[in-house]
Amino acid sequence: MVQKIIWSPESIDTYISILEYLEEKWTEREINNFISRVEEKLNILKQQPLIGRISNKRKKTYRTLIDKHTTLVYYYKPLKRELELITFWGNAQNTKKYKF
């Protein structure tokens, strides 16, 4: 069980970018749905931090879908019982840039 969730600067930036995009292109409803999905996923990860797919490139780094458009990349620190959010990744982005 995770005691603390840490948002990295990149995770904050990418989360805000997604919200800005939704605000520009979609409605308040989609923004609220996205926020709810993120909160729901974080609550699940607090209870089961190992449910994501483990990265082939970095140890203790996982990724999990928020929705069909967005993946959350996170790092699990079991000894500290912490989860560090690394980034929110748009699934349509170039996968060659994907470093996790």
Buried (B, 14 or more C-beta within 10 A) or exposed (E): EBEEBBBBEEBEEBBEEBBEBBEEEEEEEEBEBBBEBBEEBBEEBBEEBEEBEEBEEEEBBBBBBBEEEBBBBBBBBEEEEBBBBBBBBBEEEEEEEBEB
